[in-house]
């Protein structure tokens, strides 16, 4: 069995590590590793391969940094050329990047089943390109590997067949455990207390006023702030001429860090400020107080657990929230995610392959062209459905809403 794994950005390198390792450890599987080149800076790319001892990719597509549509179509076109010459049984993608969506769509168009690692994550904010990517990838994938019960529930609500969903756990846990093992005691080289900041999303960096407010907030934290600057962010700071607005005594702007270096800094820090989904996970796993400079998050459990607080991109609000969060009692460590996700994912793929269930099944259609609403005896659940005035299923907010409760004992009653 041949499995293609497509990666392109820092989170993907980290979160596919345990999956790649599990594939390589099996004698009945062969790995085809493809690097899209979405992150091309050494510290954003190659350093992660070296830190986690990931072998060099079989293909490097070299798509580089471009606007979303151009980058996504470039991934699709270049990956299609690779897949046309390689026999692949299933293609795995991780997360919500342009690389991930481009690869998933290209594979499906070529008749190759897709498995989505980290499926079902939702911020319910479609102004974020990543949210659109998540929805598209989940809709075309044959296997959906949910990292949490919340993500699993989101997929059921989206209408995904229960048999295609695997509650796999979070591969971030596997990588973090390995990173901490490699670090050992890991001496902290920065005098405490200090904060760590990562800001890179287009919504925060492409607007001059918004980026300036974030920088002012980071410079006004109640402690020094170590700020590994993403290439996108660095470019925008220079373009907008914002370097002088930073309090250099408070804000330590440094180049991007490799995974182990960043993890060591992260675990010794007193506060984290970020707009990254991956850093939110890592911070919560390390029980670190975190400010997320976004209006929504695809990891709500980190906020419910008391580690994560959403803040607006306003300098005074960021500084005020930081003071409040660092003065609050430490949140109790909570068991947020299951480890062992890499092995669980690969075992599920092997099982589906053995049963001939890798390919996405067609939905049965009735004469009217509407899909049949099927009840499954493999799951109990509640589905909130909305109907318009004509009685058709609708997504309109003003539609009459009904709560349909589905139970196993009803599935055999024809009348029901």
C-alpha positions in Angstrom: 0.0 0.0 0.0 1.4 3.4 -1.0 0.5 6.5 1.0 1.3 10.0 -0.1 1.7 12.6 2.6 1.7 16.3 1.6 3.2 19.0 3.8 4.1 22.6 3.2 4.1 24.7 6.4 5.5 24.6 9.9 2.3 23.1 11.5 2.2 20.4 8.9 5.8 19.3 9.4 5.2 19.0 13.2 1.7 17.4 13.1 2.5 14.8 10.5 5.7 13.6 12.2 4.0 10.8 14.1 2.0 9.7 11.1 5.1 9.6 8.9 6.9 7.6 11.6 4.1 5.1 11.9 4.0 4.6 8.1 7.7 4.0 7.9 7.5 1.5 10.7 5.1 -0.7 8.8 6.4 -3.3 6.3 3.1 -3.3 4.4 3.2 0.4 3.6 5.3 2.7 1.4 5.6 6.5 1.9 5.6 9.2 -0.7 6.5 12.5 1.0 5.7 15.7 -0.9 6.8 19.2 0.3 4.9 21.9 -1.5 7.3 24.6 -0.5 4.7 27.0 0.9 7.1 27.7 3.7 10.5 28.1 2.0 12.5 29.9 4.7 15.0 27.5 6.3 13.8 28.1 9.9 10.2 27.7 8.7 10.9 24.5 6.7 14.1 22.5 6.6 14.9 23.1 10.3 11.7 21.2 11.3 12.7 18.2 9.2 16.1 18.1 11.0 14.7 18.7 14.5 12.3 15.7 14.2 14.6 13.6 12.0 12.2 13.5 9.1 13.8 12.1 5.9 14.1 14.4 2.9 10.9 14.6 0.8 10.6 12.7 -2.4 9.3 15.8 -4.2 9.6 19.5 -3.5 7.1 21.5 -5.5 8.6 24.9 -4.7 5.3 26.9 -4.9 6.6 29.7 -2.6 4.6 32.6 -1.2 1.8 33.9 -3.4 -1.8 35.2 -3.0 -4.2 32.4 -1.9 -5.7 31.6 -5.3 -2.4 31.6 -7.1 -0.7 29.5 -4.4 -3.6 27.0 -4.2 -3.8 26.5 -8.0 0.0 26.2 -8.2 -0.1 23.3 -5.6 -2.9 21.6 -7.6 -1.1 21.8 -10.9 2.4 20.8 -9.7 1.1 18.0 -7.5 -1.1 16.7 -10.4 2.1 16.2 -12.4 3.6 14.1 -9.5 0.5 12.0 -9.0 0.2 11.3 -12.7 3.5 9.4 -12.5 3.1 7.8 -9.1 0.8 5.0 -8.0 -0.8 6.2 -4.8 -3.6 4.4 -2.8 -4.5 7.4 -0.6 -3.2 10.9 -0.1 -3.0 12.4 3.4 -3.2 16.2 4.2 -3.1 17.9 7.5 -4.8 21.0 8.7 -6.2 24.0 6.8 -3.5 25.6 4.7 -3.6 26.4 1.0 -1.2 23.5 0.5 -3.6 21.2 2.2 -6.7 22.3 0.2 -4.8 22.4 -3.2 -3.5 18.9 -2.6 -6.8 17.5 -1.5 -8.7 18.8 -4.5 -6.0 17.7 -6.9 -6.1 14.2 -5.6 -9.9 13.9 -5.6 -10.0 15.2 -9.2 -7.5 12.4 -10.1 -9.6 9.7 -8.4 -7.3 9.3 -5.4 -8.9 9.0 -2.0 -8.0 11.7 0.6 -7.5 11.4 4.3 -7.7 14.6 6.3 -5.7 14.8 9.5 -7.3 17.3 12.0 -10.7 17.2 10.3 -13.7 18.8 11.8 -12.0 21.9 13.4 -14.3 24.9 13.0 -14.1 28.6 14.0 -17.4 29.3 12.3 -15.8 32.4 10.8 -15.8 32.3 7.0 -13.9 35.6 6.8 -10.8 33.4 7.6 -9.4 31.7 4.5 -8.5 28.7 6.7 -12.1 28.1 7.6 -13.1 27.9 4.0 -10.2 25.5 3.4 -11.3 23.3 6.3 -14.8 23.0 5.0 -13.7 22.2 1.4 -11.1 19.6 2.5 -13.6 17.8 4.8 -16.2 17.7 2.1 -14.0 15.9 -0.4 -12.2 13.6 2.0 -12.9 9.8 2.3 -11.4 9.5 5.8 -11.8 12.2 8.4 -9.4 12.1 11.4 -10.9 14.2 14.1 -8.5 15.4 16.8 -11.2 15.9 19.5 -14.8 15.0 20.4 -15.8 18.6 19.4 -14.3 18.1 15.9 -16.0 14.7 15.7 -19.4 16.3 16.5 -18.8 19.1 14.0 -18.4 16.5 11.2 -21.6 14.7 12.2 -23.4 18.0 12.1 -22.0 18.7 8.7 -23.6 15.5 7.5 -20.5 13.3 7.1 -21.1 9.5 7.2 -20.2 8.2 10.7 -18.1 5.4 9.2 -15.8 7.9 7.5 -14.9 9.6 10.8 -12.2 8.4 13.1 -11.7 10.0 16.6 -8.0 9.8 16.2 -6.7 12.2 18.8 -4.3 15.1 18.3 -1.0 14.5 16.5 0.3 17.7 18.2 0.6 15.7 21.4 2.8 13.1 19.7 5.2 15.8 18.4 5.3 17.7 21.6 6.1 14.6 23.6 8.9 13.8 21.2 10.2 17.3 21.3 10.2 17.4 25.1 12.0 14.1 25.1 14.7 15.4 22.8 15.1 18.6 24.8 15.5 16.9 28.1 16.0 19.4 30.9 16.7 22.1 28.3 18.3 25.2 29.9 16.4 28.4 29.4 18.6 31.1 27.8 16.2 34.0 28.4 15.8 35.7 31.7 12.3 35.3 33.1 9.7 36.5 33.2 9.1 36.9 29.5 6.3 36.4 26.9 6.4 34.8 23.5 4.5 36.2 20.5 3.8 34.8 17.0 1.8 36.9 14.6 1.5 35.9 10.9 -2.1 35.7 9.7 -3.0 37.9 6.7 -5.9 39.4 8.6 -3.5 40.7 11.2 -0.5 41.6 9.0 -2.0 43.1 5.8 -3.8 46.0 7.6 -1.3 48.7 8.7 -3.4 50.0 11.6 -4.2 46.5 12.9 -0.6 45.4 12.7 0.6 48.6 14.4 -1.9 48.1 17.2 -0.7 44.6 17.8 3.0 45.7 17.9 2.0 48.5 20.4 0.3 45.9 22.5 3.3 43.5 22.4 5.5 46.4 23.4 3.3 47.3 26.4 3.1 43.8 27.9 3.9 43.6 31.7 7.2 41.8 30.7 9.6 41.4 27.9 8.3 39.8 24.8 10.3 37.5 22.5 8.9 37.8 19.0 10.1 35.4 16.3 9.1 37.3 13.2 7.4 35.3 10.4 8.7 36.3 6.9 5.2 37.7 6.0 5.1 39.8 9.2 8.6 41.1 8.7 7.8 42.1 5.2 4.8 44.1 6.2 6.5 45.8 9.2 9.2 47.0 6.7 6.6 48.0 4.1 4.5 50.0 6.6 7.5 51.5 8.3 6.4 50.3 11.7 9.8 49.4 13.1 10.2 52.7 15.0 6.9 52.3 16.8 8.2 49.3 18.7 9.6 49.7 22.2 12.8 47.9 21.6 13.4 47.4 25.4 10.3 45.4 25.7 9.9 43.7 22.3 12.7 41.4 21.2 12.3 40.8 17.5 14.2 37.7 16.5 14.3 35.5 13.4 12.0 32.4 13.1 13.1 29.5 15.3 13.3 25.8 14.7 10.8 23.5 16.4 13.0 22.4 19.3 14.3 25.9 20.0 10.8 27.4 19.9 9.4 24.6 22.1 12.1 25.3 24.7 11.4 29.0 24.7 7.7 28.3 24.8 7.8 25.9 27.8 9.9 28.4 29.9 7.7 31.4 29.1 5.2 33.1 31.3 2.7 34.3 28.7 2.0 33.6 25.0 0.4 35.9 22.5 -0.5 34.4 19.1 -2.8 34.2 16.1 -1.6 30.6 15.3 -3.8 27.6 15.7 -0.8 25.3 16.3 0.7 27.5 19.0 -2.7 27.7 20.7 -2.6 23.9 21.0 1.0 23.7 22.1 0.4 26.4 24.7 -2.6 24.6 26.1 -0.7 21.3 26.2 2.0 23.1 28.2 -0.7 24.8 30.4 0.5 28.3 29.4 -1.8 31.4 29.7 -2.4 32.5 26.1 -3.9 35.5 24.3 -5.2 34.8 20.8 -5.4 37.9 18.7 -8.4 36.8 16.7 -12.2 37.1 16.7 -12.6 33.3 16.8 -10.7 30.0 17.3 -11.0 26.5 15.8 -9.7 25.2 19.2 -12.5 26.4 21.6 -11.6 23.7 24.2 -8.4 25.6 24.9 -10.5 28.6 26.0 -13.0 26.5 27.9 -10.1 24.9 29.8 -9.0 28.3 31.0 -5.7 28.6 29.1 -6.8 30.8 26.1 -8.4 34.2 25.9 -9.5 35.8 22.6 -8.5 39.5 22.4 -9.1 42.2 19.7 -6.2 43.7 17.8 -6.1 46.8 20.0 -2.9 47.7 21.8 -4.5 48.7 25.1 -6.8 45.7 25.1 -3.9 43.3 24.5 -1.8 44.9 27.3 -4.8 44.9 29.7 -5.8 41.3 29.0 -2.1 40.3 29.5 -2.0 41.9 32.9 -5.3 40.3 33.9 -4.3 36.8 32.7 -0.8 36.8 34.3 -2.3 37.9 37.6 -5.0 35.2 37.6 -4.4 31.9 39.4 -2.7 29.3 37.2 -5.2 27.2 35.3 -5.3 23.6 36.3 -3.7 21.2 33.8 -6.4 19.4 31.8 -6.4 16.4 29.6 -7.4 18.0 26.4 -6.3 15.6 23.7 -5.4 12.0 23.3 -1.9 11.0 22.4 -1.0 8.2 20.0 -2.9 9.8 17.1 -0.2 8.9 14.5 -0.5 5.1 15.1 -4.3 5.4 15.3 -4.5 7.1 12.0 -2.3 4.6 10.2 -4.1 1.7 11.8 -7.4 3.1 10.5 -6.1 3.5 7.0 -4.8 -0.1 7.0 -8.2 -1.3 8.2 -10.2 0.6 5.6 -7.8 -0.6 2.9 -8.2 -4.2 4.0 -12.0 -3.8 3.8 -11.9 -2.0 0.5 -13.4 1.2 2.0 -10.8 3.9 1.2 -12.7 5.4 -1.7 -15.5 8.0 -1.0 -18.9 6.3 -1.5 -21.6 7.9 -3.6 -24.8 9.1 -1.8 -27.9 7.3 -3.0 -30.2 9.7 -4.9 -34.0 9.5 -5.3 -36.0 10.5 -8.4 -36.4 14.1 -7.3 -32.6 14.6 -7.2 -32.5 15.2 -3.4 -30.3 13.0 -1.3 -31.9 10.3 0.8 -31.9 11.1 4.6 -30.4 8.0 6.1 -30.4 7.0 9.8 -27.3 5.1 11.0 -27.5 2.5 13.7 -23.8 3.1 14.5 -24.4 6.4 16.3 -26.9 8.3 18.4 -27.1 12.0 18.1 -29.1 15.2 17.8 -29.3 17.2 14.6 -30.6 20.8 14.5 -32.3 21.2 11.1 -34.0 24.3 9.6 -36.9 24.3 7.1 -38.2 27.1 5.0 -41.9 28.0 4.5 -42.3 25.4 1.8 -41.0 22.6 4.0 -37.5 22.3 2.3 -34.3 22.0 4.2 -32.8 25.5 4.5 -29.8 27.3 6.0 -31.8 30.5 6.4 -31.8 31.9 9.9 -35.6 32.7 9.8 -36.5 29.1 8.9 -38.5 27.1 11.4 -36.1 24.9 13.4 -36.7 21.4 14.7 -34.6 19.2 16.9 -34.5 15.7 15.5 -33.4 13.1 18.0 -32.1 9.9 16.4 -32.1 6.7 18.5 -30.9 3.2 17.6 -34.3 1.7 18.5 -36.0 3.8 15.9 -33.9 2.7 12.9 -35.8 -0.5 12.5 -39.3 1.0 12.6 -40.3 1.5 9.0 -43.1 4.0 9.7 -40.7 6.2 11.7 
